[in-house]
Amino acid sequence: LPWDEVHEEACLFEHVLSDKVADALEKFLGYPENCPHGHPIPDKEGRIKEQELLPLTELNPGDRAKVVELGENSRDILKELMALGILPGSIIELKQIAPFRGAYLISVNETSHYSISPVTAEKIKTIRE
């Protein structure tokens, strides 16, 4: 499935799968702890492994961070992030913030440089490197 459609499809599945099928699917997938967008998957008791994540907007210029979760399920924003290579596991360095709450200039995996809006930056959840 396209990366930007996974969340919607998974939401449909979770309401119709029996526990037996869900267990088999989980085993087949290798017992993932997170969805493709980085959101934690609850265990059988409904517990979620908590992490203290920072939105990209809370980093300072010069900070490096690992993308852990994309706090957005909008297909358009997910497509944009995927096109830029901003995925869970990516390393981002905040290079500069434009004045007056402007765009965030970032490097992704030490290769590409992009300018993203504060609205998009807020949805990128990270942990400092």
trRosetta pair geometry for C-beta under 8 A, 3 or more apart (Angstrom, degrees):
i j d omega theta_ij theta_ji phi_ij phi_ji
1 5 5.2 -117 169 83 107 109
1 6 5.4 136 98 -84 125 71
1 9 5.9 -99 -139 16 165 159
2 5 4.7 72 68 10 90 109
2 6 7.6 -134 93 -35 47 77
3 6 6.1 -29 -157 -12 35 117
3 36 6.1 -138 -144 139 84 142
3 78 6.5 -157 119 158 92 116
3 82 5.5 135 80 -97 144 148
4 75 4.4 88 161 -146 119 75
4 78 4.0 151 -115 96 89 124
4 79 5.0 -12 -67 -58 152 78
4 82 6.8 -107 -53 -6 97 142
5 8 5.8 -61 -166 43 60 110
5 9 5.9 52 144 -19 86 112
5 75 7.0 28 -74 -113 60 115
6 9 6.0 -68 -151 42 29 108
6 10 6.0 27 159 -21 69 111
6 35 7.1 158 128 176 124 108
6 36 5.2 37 85 35 169 133
6 37 7.4 178 75 -27 123 99
7 10 5.8 -57 -145 36 28 110
7 11 6.5 31 156 -23 63 104
7 35 7.0 75 -94 157 80 149
7 37 6.5 -2 -63 -6 115 139
7 73 4.7 -120 106 -140 163 111
8 11 5.9 -54 -153 30 30 113
8 12 7.0 29 151 -17 61 103
8 73 7.6 132 -52 172 75 116
9 12 5.7 -54 -157 32 36 112
9 13 6.5 34 149 -19 67 107
10 13 5.5 -55 -148 36 36 113
10 14 6.4 40 157 -30 69 102
10 35 6.8 -106 2 -130 177 128
11 14 6.1 -47 -145 23 29 112
11 15 7.6 19 160 -11 56 105
12 15 6.8 -76 -171 34 31 103
12 16 7.2 -9 154 8 67 117
13 16 6.4 -90 -153 48 35 93
13 17 5.6 28 169 -31 81 115
14 17 6.6 -46 -126 24 25 109
14 22 8.0 64 -127 -108 60 124
17 21 4.7 -128 -163 86 93 115
17 22 4.6 114 128 -60 129 89
17 25 7.2 -55 -149 6 151 142
18 21 4.9 91 53 11 80 99
18 22 6.8 -144 93 -4 40 90
19 22 5.5 -57 -143 41 31 114
19 23 6.1 35 157 -23 66 105
20 23 5.9 -54 -150 33 26 111
20 24 6.6 23 153 -15 61 107
21 24 5.7 -55 -148 38 34 111
21 25 6.2 34 153 -19 67 107
22 25 5.7 -55 -146 38 30 111
22 26 6.2 33 154 -21 64 107
23 26 5.7 -53 -146 35 29 113
23 27 6.4 30 154 -18 63 106
24 27 5.7 -54 -149 36 31 112
24 28 6.3 34 152 -22 65 107
25 28 5.6 -52 -145 36 32 114
25 29 6.3 22 157 -11 65 110
26 29 6.0 -63 -147 43 27 105
26 31 5.8 47 162 -99 91 56
26 32 7.6 -128 -148 27 71 72
27 30 7.8 46 178 -67 31 21
27 31 6.9 13 -103 -53 39 81
29 32 5.3 -53 135 -13 117 106
32 35 7.4 101 126 -85 134 31
32 41 6.1 80 103 9 86 146
33 40 6.4 -35 157 -139 78 75
33 41 6.1 -166 -177 38 27 95
33 49 6.3 -10 -173 23 118 142
34 38 5.3 -15 176 -150 134 32
34 39 6.3 148 -158 71 81 33
34 40 5.6 -51 -99 -98 76 41
34 41 6.2 -166 -98 -10 18 88
34 69 7.5 -126 -154 -92 129 91
34 88 6.9 -170 127 -173 145 168
35 38 7.0 -36 67 31 71 19
35 39 4.8 3 32 54 113 90
35 41 6.1 123 -46 -63 75 97
36 88 7.6 -174 170 21 41 125
37 69 6.7 55 135 -158 74 64
37 70 4.6 -91 -171 51 95 103
37 72 8.0 -134 -169 64 137 56
37 73 7.4 -99 -36 -95 178 70
37 78 7.1 -63 -105 -119 120 118
37 88 6.9 129 174 -29 23 118
38 67 7.2 -112 -72 144 157 82
38 68 5.2 133 -170 142 133 49
38 69 3.4 -159 114 -102 121 54
38 70 5.8 116 28 5 118 66
38 88 3.8 164 -74 -85 107 131
38 125 7.1 -175 114 63 140 109
39 69 5.8 91 -72 -142 50 115
40 48 4.6 109 105 -164 134 98
40 49 5.3 -161 -140 51 139 79
40 50 7.8 -82 -12 -80 166 32
40 51 7.7 155 -54 6 127 101
41 48 7.9 178 90 -120 17 83
42 45 7.8 -123 167 75 100 48
42 46 4.9 -9 177 -148 139 37
42 47 6.2 137 -155 61 83 28
42 48 5.1 -57 -95 -72 75 80
43 46 7.2 -54 67 14 62 15
43 47 5.1 -8 37 56 107 87
43 48 7.9 -172 2 -78 75 34
51 68 6.5 -116 102 169 150 159
51 127 6.8 -68 166 -69 123 126
52 127 7.6 97 84 -108 67 96
53 68 5.6 -129 -114 62 119 135
53 69 6.1 -35 -125 32 165 117
53 125 4.0 25 159 178 137 110
53 126 6.5 126 -165 52 84 26
53 127 6.3 -76 -116 -62 63 76
54 58 4.5 -113 -173 71 105 126
54 59 6.6 114 126 -56 130 79
54 65 7.0 -104 69 -133 113 152
54 125 7.0 143 70 -157 29 62
54 126 5.4 -42 69 68 82 81
54 127 7.0 119 19 -99 91 35
54 128 7.0 29 26 -39 140 84
55 58 5.4 97 62 -1 72 99
55 71 7.4 -57 -102 18 99 141
55 121 7.0 93 159 137 97 69
55 122 5.0 3 -177 -153 144 48
55 123 7.3 37 -138 -21 108 11
55 124 6.6 101 -158 69 66 56
55 125 5.9 -44 -92 -97 55 60
55 126 7.4 84 -154 17 12 86
56 59 5.8 -43 -164 13 48 116
56 65 7.3 -168 -108 63 70 143
56 92 6.7 -38 -117 108 116 154
56 94 6.9 152 -173 -79 89 116
56 104 6.5 97 136 162 120 170
56 106 7.4 -37 -164 -81 135 143
56 121 4.2 -111 86 -172 119 81
56 122 7.2 -105 49 -67 85 19
56 124 4.2 26 -23 76 121 111
56 125 7.9 -103 -27 -75 72 18
56 126 5.9 84 -77 -9 66 126
57 104 7.4 -114 -93 -67 63 142
57 118 6.2 66 -103 -156 120 83
57 121 4.9 112 -61 120 82 109
57 122 5.0 3 -16 -87 134 67
59 63 4.1 -143 -170 74 105 142
59 65 5.9 -115 -89 -18 141 135
59 94 4.6 157 110 -11 124 147
59 126 7.0 -3 -51 65 126 144
59 128 7.5 152 -111 -93 102 91
60 63 5.1 102 55 -23 65 116
60 94 6.8 159 98 83 23 136
61 94 5.5 -116 -107 119 40 96
61 95 6.4 1 -145 146 91 21
61 96 5.5 33 -115 -96 126 40
61 97 6.4 -124 -57 -3 101 85
62 93 7.5 -27 -160 -173 20 98
62 94 7.0 -29 26 77 28 83
63 93 7.1 175 93 -148 41 60
63 94 5.2 17 56 33 86 111
63 128 6.3 -72 -169 -124 110 101
64 91 6.3 4 -175 -179 103 101
64 92 7.1 165 -153 87 56 44
64 93 4.7 -26 -98 -96 78 83
64 128 7.2 91 81 -162 56 66
64 129 4.2 -40 107 37 102 129
65 91 7.4 166 85 -153 32 60
65 92 5.6 -19 64 62 81 91
65 93 7.9 148 18 -90 63 38
65 94 7.7 28 10 -19 107 98
65 126 3.6 54 147 164 132 137
65 127 6.2 165 -160 79 92 29
65 128 5.1 -57 -100 -103 88 40
65 129 5.8 -154 -98 -16 26 83
66 89 6.9 -25 -171 -143 101 24
66 90 7.3 153 -156 82 57 39
66 91 5.8 -35 -99 -99 64 67
66 92 7.8 151 -106 18 15 77
66 126 6.2 148 71 -157 40 83
66 127 5.5 -14 55 59 95 84
66 129 5.9 110 -30 -73 86 89
67 70 7.4 20 178 -62 115 79
67 86 6.1 150 -84 -173 163 76
67 87 6.6 136 93 94 141 26
67 88 5.5 -132 115 -112 93 34
67 89 6.6 -30 69 36 89 28
67 90 4.5 19 21 56 125 87
67 91 7.6 -135 0 -74 81 20
67 92 6.1 77 -48 -14 96 113
67 124 6.0 -61 -123 -170 104 99
67 125 7.4 93 -158 73 63 50
67 126 5.7 -51 -98 -97 42 84
68 88 6.0 27 -168 -135 21 92
68 125 5.5 -67 64 108 93 91
68 126 6.1 142 5 -124 90 27
68 127 5.6 62 -39 -9 131 95
69 88 6.5 28 -78 -95 34 110
69 125 4.1 -9 65 61 92 125
70 77 7.9 171 173 125 118 106
70 78 6.7 108 131 -107 150 81
70 81 6.0 138 -125 115 141 172
70 86 7.7 113 -92 126 117 96
70 87 7.8 -50 -40 -133 126 41
70 88 7.0 -107 -18 -50 89 85
70 123 6.2 31 -171 145 67 96
70 124 6.4 -19 -114 -107 68 56
70 125 7.1 -154 -79 19 19 88
71 122 7.7 -78 68 128 126 68
71 123 4.6 -142 66 -156 85 66
71 124 7.5 -124 19 -49 89 13
71 125 5.3 90 -32 -31 107 113
72 77 4.7 -46 136 95 148 142
72 78 6.6 -163 103 -57 99 79
72 81 7.9 141 62 -18 126 141
72 123 4.1 14 -33 -166 117 141
73 78 7.2 1 -155 -44 29 126
74 77 4.3 65 77 16 110 106
74 78 6.5 177 85 -10 54 86
75 78 5.7 -58 -143 41 30 111
75 79 6.1 34 157 -22 66 106
76 79 5.8 -54 -149 34 28 111
76 80 6.5 30 152 -20 62 106
77 80 5.5 -51 -148 35 35 115
77 81 6.3 33 155 -17 67 105
77 120 6.3 -175 -144 -116 107 90
77 123 6.5 10 164 84 146 165
78 81 5.8 -54 -144 39 31 109
78 82 6.1 32 156 -19 65 108
79 82 5.8 -56 -145 39 28 111
79 83 6.2 31 155 -22 64 107
80 83 5.8 -57 -150 34 27 112
80 84 6.6 16 155 -10 63 110
80 120 7.0 -84 107 -124 138 137
81 84 5.9 -64 -150 43 31 106
81 86 4.3 -86 -164 74 84 105
81 87 7.1 131 141 -71 100 55
81 120 7.4 178 -72 -167 95 111
81 124 7.4 166 -122 -86 129 103
82 85 7.6 41 -177 -73 32 24
82 86 7.5 -90 -64 55 22 66
82 87 6.6 55 -111 -74 63 101
84 108 6.3 144 151 -28 89 162
84 112 7.2 -173 -171 116 71 142
84 114 5.3 9 -146 -68 124 168
84 116 7.5 22 -116 -75 174 118
85 90 6.2 135 140 -110 79 139
85 108 5.0 136 89 134 108 143
85 109 6.5 -73 139 9 132 124
85 112 6.2 112 38 35 136 144
86 90 5.5 -124 -136 55 43 162
86 92 7.0 32 -124 -76 99 122
86 108 5.9 -101 -76 -116 75 136
86 124 6.4 -57 172 -113 131 130
87 90 5.2 111 52 -27 60 112
90 108 5.6 -20 -180 -162 129 94
90 109 5.7 -82 -152 -49 84 95
91 108 7.5 134 77 -164 52 45
91 109 5.5 103 49 -94 85 49
91 110 6.9 7 87 -25 119 84
91 129 6.6 38 -140 -66 107 143
92 106 5.1 -17 -166 -172 103 127
92 107 7.0 154 -155 76 52 51
92 108 5.8 -18 -101 -103 75 63
92 124 7.3 46 -12 153 166 143
92 126 6.7 -93 45 -102 119 142
93 106 6.5 151 75 -160 46 70
93 107 4.7 0 51 50 100 100
93 110 7.3 59 -3 -85 124 63
94 97 7.2 3 176 -50 115 89
94 104 6.4 -58 -137 -170 96 107
94 105 7.7 100 -168 78 56 57
94 106 5.7 -39 -105 -103 49 84
95 105 4.4 -65 69 109 110 99
95 106 6.1 178 5 -103 91 24
95 107 6.1 87 -46 -20 115 89
95 113 7.0 7 -11 -138 154 108
96 104 7.7 166 88 -158 49 45
96 105 4.3 13 54 44 89 120
97 102 6.8 138 166 65 66 77
97 103 7.7 -173 -153 94 50 39
97 104 5.7 -18 -107 -107 75 68
97 105 7.5 -147 -72 19 29 77
98 102 2.7 -68 92 92 112 131
98 103 4.7 48 3 44 130 69
98 104 7.7 -110 6 -62 83 29
98 105 7.4 101 -42 -24 84 96
98 115 7.9 44 -31 -150 123 116
99 102 5.8 38 62 0 37 123
101 118 5.7 -14 174 -52 86 159
102 118 7.5 166 131 -38 11 108
103 115 4.4 26 158 -179 140 102
103 116 6.5 147 -161 68 88 27
103 117 6.2 -55 -110 -96 76 40
103 118 7.4 -124 -104 -35 31 70
104 115 7.0 153 74 -155 42 54
104 116 5.2 -25 61 63 96 83
104 117 7.7 11 15 101 89 7
104 118 6.7 117 -26 -85 103 55
104 121 4.5 90 6 -83 149 144
105 113 6.7 7 -176 -176 90 100
105 114 7.5 177 -147 91 51 36
105 115 5.3 -24 -95 -97 69 77
106 113 7.1 174 90 -148 40 57
106 114 5.8 -16 61 62 86 81
106 115 7.9 150 18 -95 71 28
106 116 6.5 -10 13 12 119 110
107 110 6.1 44 141 -110 126 27
107 111 7.2 144 -177 44 98 28
107 112 6.7 151 -156 81 63 42
107 113 5.2 -33 -97 -93 73 72
107 114 8.0 138 -104 17 27 69
108 111 6.9 -45 84 55 67 76
108 112 4.9 -16 51 65 99 98
108 113 7.8 -178 11 -83 75 25
108 114 6.6 18 -14 9 115 114
109 112 7.1 36 53 22 89 87
116 120 4.5 -103 174 85 110 129
116 121 5.4 138 103 -58 112 85
117 120 4.7 94 57 10 83 99
117 121 6.8 -144 97 -6 42 89
118 121 5.3 -54 -139 39 34 115
118 122 6.3 45 158 -30 66 100
119 122 6.0 -49 -155 24 27 114
119 123 7.3 20 150 -15 57 107
120 123 5.9 -64 -160 34 37 110
120 124 7.1 34 148 -23 68 104
121 124 5.9 -56 -154 27 38 111
